């Protein structure tokens, strides 16, 4: 098997539920200095010392902005979408092009700690590196004196792999023992596969709620050549009359294509939209999802489809990021360019 190059994209914007990850610019200097770069508590366990003046921050920014010319450079500012405040940074550094490895780093202003912002940003970057850049492994480490950083990695889905003695020196000159976390794409995708891969006896599962029922109309066996997984296809029906309100499907597996297409797909007939049909149908099919032993599922929708995004929010899905579709995907060929990637943890 020959060596396959990474698909370098550079530092593109990434939107999550609460954050915008974007490139830095020179006008960010004051916020960077004010919110995190000038604080001992933020930089205590990092490789660089706190900035003692705004001029140091501006020098840092000049170097970063210059590096954006490289397509293999990944360094984002973390901005709150609603407030527009720049609160920290997250980066990915390519360790090996051949081995498709990258190391991750981040820092956040102290007044924004313990609110889940860092893990939200880190998780979005992990997805970006796996699916936009084609990285196979990401890793990160934290000083054992800073266990909160380890919790960030865990919440982002990374796995503790061991401890390294005196792995690096802080900006203040102190060697740090660190805990190493990593995640390979294979393990990332495994968490989205069901424990039970065969079709179940649907008579044993309650597929009705709030006057609606799901009627199975097809068992799709999948297509290995097209990398399509098996799937159930249902009509969404009115429980008593059997009138069809729309369709919904559940896909049993995980592929690169399904990352953008989702485990659950649905459509509601025009006459029955804005009545909560999709929300109820998705709630019903989650019973089948649980019966198959899924730990997590992906559900996606077109980024301008506000109604579908509301459905995801109502059933407890969390927006991981708005992803740029790859050119090989069917949705791209159909004319779409961006897809919202939501996750439901069972």
C-alpha positions as CSV (number, residue, x, y, z in Angstrom):
1,X,0.0,0.0,0.0
2,X,1.5,3.3,-1.1
3,X,1.8,6.5,1.0
4,X,-1.3,8.7,0.8
5,X,-0.9,12.4,1.5
6,X,-2.9,14.3,4.0
7,X,-5.7,16.5,2.7
8,X,-4.4,19.8,4.1
9,X,-7.0,22.5,4.3
10,X,-5.4,25.1,6.6
11,X,-7.1,26.9,9.4
12,X,-10.7,27.1,8.2
13,X,-13.5,28.4,10.4
14,X,-15.3,25.8,12.5
15,X,-18.7,26.6,14.1
16,X,-19.9,24.6,17.1
17,X,-23.0,24.9,19.4
18,X,-21.6,27.9,21.3
19,X,-18.3,28.8,19.6
20,X,-16.7,30.0,16.5
21,X,-13.1,28.8,15.9
22,X,-11.4,31.2,13.5
23,X,-8.1,32.6,12.4
24,X,-6.4,35.2,14.6
25,X,-5.9,38.8,13.3
26,X,-3.9,41.7,14.6
27,X,-7.0,43.4,16.1
28,X,-7.2,40.5,18.5
29,X,-4.1,41.6,20.4
30,X,-5.9,43.4,23.3
31,X,-8.4,40.6,23.9
32,X,-5.7,37.9,23.9
33,X,-3.5,39.9,26.3
34,X,-6.5,40.8,28.5
35,X,-8.3,37.4,28.6
36,X,-5.5,34.8,28.9
37,X,-2.0,35.5,27.7
38,X,-1.0,37.8,30.6
39,X,-2.1,35.5,33.5
40,X,0.2,33.2,35.6
41,X,-2.7,30.8,36.2
42,X,-3.3,30.2,32.5
43,X,0.4,29.8,31.5
44,X,1.7,28.0,34.6
45,X,1.9,24.6,32.9
46,X,2.5,25.7,29.3
47,X,5.7,25.9,27.3
48,X,5.6,29.6,27.1
49,X,5.7,32.4,29.7
50,X,2.9,34.9,30.2
51,X,3.1,38.0,28.1
52,X,4.4,40.9,30.0
53,X,3.3,43.6,27.5
54,X,0.9,44.0,24.6
55,X,3.9,44.2,22.3
56,X,4.7,40.5,23.1
57,X,1.1,39.6,22.1
58,X,1.5,41.6,18.9
59,X,4.7,39.8,18.0
60,X,3.0,36.4,18.7
61,X,0.2,37.4,16.4
62,X,2.5,38.5,13.6
63,X,4.1,35.0,13.7
64,X,0.8,33.2,13.7
65,X,-0.7,35.3,10.9
66,X,2.4,34.7,8.8
67,X,2.1,30.9,9.4
68,X,-1.5,30.9,8.0
69,X,0.1,31.0,4.6
70,X,1.0,27.3,5.1
71,X,-1.8,24.9,4.3
72,X,-0.6,22.5,7.0
73,X,-0.9,25.1,9.8
74,X,-3.8,24.8,12.2
75,X,-4.3,27.4,14.9
76,X,-7.7,28.8,15.9
77,X,-8.9,31.5,18.2
78,X,-11.9,30.4,20.3
79,X,-14.7,33.0,20.1
80,X,-18.0,33.0,21.9
81,X,-20.7,33.2,19.2
82,X,-23.2,35.2,21.1
83,X,-20.9,37.6,22.9
84,X,-18.2,37.8,20.2
85,X,-15.5,37.6,22.9
86,X,-12.2,35.8,22.1
87,X,-11.6,33.5,25.1
88,X,-8.7,31.2,24.1
89,X,-6.9,29.2,21.5
90,X,-6.8,25.6,20.2
91,X,-4.3,24.2,17.7
92,X,-3.2,21.0,15.9
93,X,0.4,20.4,15.0
94,X,1.3,17.7,12.4
95,X,3.8,15.3,13.9
96,X,4.2,13.1,10.9
97,X,2.8,13.4,7.4
98,X,3.5,9.8,6.6
99,X,2.1,8.4,9.8
100,X,-0.8,10.9,9.8
101,X,-0.3,12.0,13.4
102,X,-1.1,15.3,15.0
103,X,-0.7,16.7,18.5
104,X,-3.3,19.0,20.0
105,X,-2.9,22.0,22.3
106,X,-5.2,24.6,23.9
107,X,-5.5,27.3,26.5
108,X,-8.5,29.3,27.8
109,X,-9.0,32.4,29.9
110,X,-9.5,31.6,33.5
111,X,-12.9,33.3,33.8
112,X,-14.2,30.9,31.2
113,X,-13.0,27.7,32.9
114,X,-15.4,24.9,33.9
115,X,-18.1,25.8,31.4
116,X,-17.3,23.1,28.8
117,X,-15.9,25.5,26.2
118,X,-12.5,23.9,25.9
119,X,-13.8,20.3,25.4
120,X,-16.3,21.7,22.9
121,X,-13.6,23.3,20.9
122,X,-11.2,20.3,21.2
123,X,-13.9,17.8,20.0
124,X,-14.7,20.0,17.0
125,X,-11.0,20.1,16.1
126,X,-10.6,16.3,16.5
127,X,-13.5,15.8,14.0
128,X,-11.9,18.4,11.6
129,X,-8.6,16.6,11.7
130,X,-10.1,13.2,11.2
131,X,-12.5,14.1,8.4
132,X,-11.2,17.2,6.7
133,X,-7.5,16.6,6.9
134,X,-7.5,12.7,7.0
135,X,-5.4,12.5,10.2
136,X,-5.4,8.9,11.6
137,X,-4.2,9.7,15.2
138,X,-4.4,12.7,17.5
139,X,-2.7,13.0,20.8
140,X,-2.3,15.5,23.6
141,X,-0.6,15.6,27.1
142,X,-1.1,17.6,30.3
143,X,1.0,18.2,33.3
144,X,0.0,15.8,36.1
145,X,-0.3,19.0,38.3
146,X,-3.1,20.1,36.0
147,X,-5.7,17.3,36.1
148,X,-8.5,19.6,34.9
149,X,-6.8,19.5,31.5
150,X,-7.1,15.7,31.5
151,X,-10.8,16.0,32.1
152,X,-11.1,18.2,29.0
153,X,-9.4,15.5,26.9
154,X,-11.7,12.8,28.3
155,X,-14.8,14.9,27.6
156,X,-13.6,15.4,24.0
157,X,-13.4,11.6,23.7
158,X,-9.7,11.0,24.1
159,X,-8.3,8.0,25.9
160,X,-5.5,8.0,28.5
161,X,-2.6,6.0,27.3
162,X,0.1,6.5,29.9
163,X,2.5,8.8,31.8
164,X,5.7,10.3,30.5
165,X,8.5,11.5,32.8
166,X,9.8,15.1,32.4
167,X,8.2,15.3,28.9
168,X,8.6,19.0,28.5
169,X,9.8,22.2,30.3
170,X,7.4,25.1,31.1
171,X,8.1,28.6,30.1
172,X,9.3,29.1,33.7
173,X,11.9,26.4,33.3
174,X,10.3,23.5,35.3
175,X,10.2,20.0,33.9
176,X,6.7,18.4,33.8
177,X,5.6,14.8,34.2
178,X,2.6,14.4,31.9
179,X,-0.3,12.1,31.2
180,X,-0.6,11.2,27.5
181,X,-4.0,11.0,25.8
182,X,-4.7,9.8,22.3
183,X,-7.4,8.8,19.9
184,X,-7.2,6.9,16.6
185,X,-9.8,7.3,13.9
186,X,-10.7,3.6,14.1
187,X,-11.5,3.9,17.9
188,X,-13.4,7.1,17.2
189,X,-15.6,5.4,14.7
190,X,-16.1,2.3,16.8
191,X,-18.1,4.2,19.4
192,X,-20.8,4.9,16.7
193,X,-21.3,1.2,15.7
194,X,-24.1,-0.9,17.3
195,X,-23.5,-3.8,19.5
196,X,-26.2,-5.8,17.6
197,X,-25.5,-5.5,13.9
198,X,-28.4,-7.8,12.7
199,X,-31.9,-6.7,12.2
200,X,-34.1,-7.1,15.3
201,X,-37.6,-8.5,15.7
202,X,-39.6,-5.2,15.7
203,X,-42.6,-6.8,17.4
204,X,-40.7,-6.7,20.6
205,X,-40.0,-2.9,20.4
206,X,-42.5,-0.2,21.0
207,X,-42.5,2.0,17.9
208,X,-45.5,4.1,18.8
209,X,-45.9,7.4,20.7
210,X,-48.2,10.4,20.7
211,X,-50.6,9.0,18.1
212,X,-47.8,8.1,15.6
213,X,-46.3,4.7,14.7
214,X,-43.4,3.6,12.6
215,X,-44.2,0.9,10.0
216,X,-41.2,-0.9,8.6
217,X,-41.4,-1.0,4.8
218,X,-37.9,-2.2,3.9
219,X,-34.8,-3.9,5.4
220,X,-31.8,-2.6,3.3
221,X,-29.0,-5.1,3.5
222,X,-26.3,-2.6,2.6
223,X,-23.8,-2.4,-0.3
224,X,-20.2,-3.2,0.5
225,X,-18.9,-1.8,-2.8
226,X,-20.6,1.5,-2.2
227,X,-19.6,1.4,1.5
228,X,-23.3,1.6,2.5
229,X,-24.4,0.0,5.8
230,X,-27.6,-2.0,6.5
231,X,-30.7,0.1,7.3
232,X,-34.3,0.0,8.4
233,X,-36.8,2.1,6.3
234,X,-40.0,3.2,8.0
235,X,-43.2,5.0,7.1
236,X,-44.3,7.5,9.8
237,X,-48.0,6.8,10.1
238,X,-51.0,8.0,12.1
239,X,-51.5,5.2,14.6
240,X,-55.2,4.6,14.0
241,X,-55.8,5.4,10.4
242,X,-52.4,4.3,9.0
243,X,-52.1,7.6,7.0
244,X,-48.5,8.2,6.0
245,X,-47.0,11.4,7.3
246,X,-43.4,10.9,6.1
247,X,-40.4,8.5,6.2
248,X,-37.6,7.8,8.6
249,X,-34.6,5.4,8.5
250,X,-32.0,4.0,10.9
251,X,-28.6,3.0,9.6
252,X,-26.6,0.2,11.4
253,X,-22.9,1.0,11.2
254,X,-20.5,3.8,10.5
255,X,-18.5,5.0,7.5
256,X,-16.9,8.2,6.4
257,X,-20.0,8.9,4.3
258,X,-22.3,8.2,7.2
259,X,-20.4,10.8,9.3
260,X,-22.0,13.4,7.0
261,X,-25.2,11.5,6.3
262,X,-26.1,10.5,9.8
263,X,-27.5,7.3,11.4
264,X,-31.1,8.7,11.3
265,X,-32.6,10.2,8.2
266,X,-36.1,11.5,7.9
267,X,-38.5,13.6,5.8
268,X,-42.0,14.8,6.5
269,X,-44.7,15.3,3.9
270,X,-45.3,18.9,3.2
271,X,-48.9,18.9,4.6
272,X,-47.7,17.6,8.0
273,X,-44.7,19.9,8.6
274,X,-44.5,22.2,11.6
275,X,-46.6,19.8,13.6
276,X,-43.9,18.0,15.6
277,X,-44.0,14.9,13.5
278,X,-40.3,14.7,12.9
279,X,-39.5,15.2,16.6
280,X,-41.9,12.4,17.7
281,X,-40.7,10.1,15.0
282,X,-37.0,10.6,16.0
283,X,-38.0,10.1,19.7
284,X,-39.7,6.8,18.7
285,X,-36.7,5.5,16.7
286,X,-34.3,6.2,19.5
287,X,-36.0,3.2,21.2
288,X,-34.7,1.0,18.3
289,X,-31.3,2.7,18.6
290,X,-31.1,1.7,22.3
291,X,-32.2,-1.8,21.5
292,X,-29.3,-2.2,19.1
293,X,-26.8,-1.1,21.8
294,X,-25.6,2.1,20.2
295,X,-23.5,4.2,22.6
296,X,-23.7,7.3,20.4
297,X,-25.2,8.2,17.1
298,X,-24.7,11.0,14.5
299,X,-27.6,12.9,13.1
300,X,-27.1,15.5,10.4
301,X,-28.9,18.1,8.5
302,X,-28.4,20.9,6.0
303,X,-27.0,23.9,7.8
304,X,-29.7,26.3,6.5
305,X,-32.5,23.9,7.5
306,X,-33.5,25.6,10.8
307,X,-36.6,23.3,11.3
308,X,-34.4,20.2,11.2
309,X,-31.9,21.8,13.5
310,X,-34.7,22.5,16.0
311,X,-35.7,18.8,15.8
312,X,-32.1,17.8,16.8
313,X,-32.1,20.1,19.7
314,X,-35.5,18.9,21.0
315,X,-34.4,15.3,21.0
316,X,-31.2,16.1,23.0
317,X,-28.6,16.2,20.2
318,X,-25.6,18.4,20.5
319,X,-24.1,20.3,17.6
320,X,-20.5,19.1,17.2
321,X,-19.7,21.4,14.2
322,X,-20.8,22.6,10.8
323,X,-18.7,20.6,8.4
324,X,-17.7,21.3,4.8
325,X,-18.8,18.4,2.7
326,X,-16.1,16.6,0.7
327,X,-16.5,16.6,-3.0
328,X,-16.9,12.8,-3.2
329,X,-20.0,12.8,-1.0
330,X,-23.5,12.3,-2.6
331,X,-24.8,15.4,-0.8
332,X,-22.0,17.5,-2.3
333,X,-22.9,16.2,-5.8
334,X,-26.5,17.1,-5.1
335,X,-25.4,20.7,-4.5
336,X,-25.0,21.0,-0.8
337,X,-21.8,22.4,0.7
338,X,-22.1,22.3,4.5
339,X,-23.8,19.9,6.9
340,X,-24.5,20.2,10.6
341,X,-23.0,17.3,12.5
342,X,-25.0,16.5,15.7
343,X,-24.3,13.8,18.3
344,X,-26.7,12.0,20.6
345,X,-25.2,10.2,23.6
346,X,-27.4,7.2,24.7
